[in-house]
């Protein structure tokens, strides 16, 4: 189970590293002429491995099924869901008015000579 958690964490960290600024990367000439690629130095990979191991060790202290979310998240989420469900009710008068105008003006538009 630890290995699986470490692999998942490694995948998440590797994906998140794409958003980090590339200050320690050096340009390397690629096979295609005129294009540059960047490579991570080996020290960065070793540091990343140490961080993953430390986080995996801390993850063993978790109780499965426990949630560490703040208490306000559930009520706010419920209000957002209810407010989203009210959108069609709020837009119904405008939809009815548009249908009435279309019905009233159907003889004025789309006449072919």
Protein Blocks (a to p, Z undefined) as FASTA:
>chain_A
ZZmmmmmmmmmmmmmmmmpccfkbccdddfbehiacddddfklmmmmmmmmmmmmmmmmm
pcehiacbdfklmmmmmmmmmmmmmmmmmmmmmmmmmmmmmmmmmmmgopaZZ
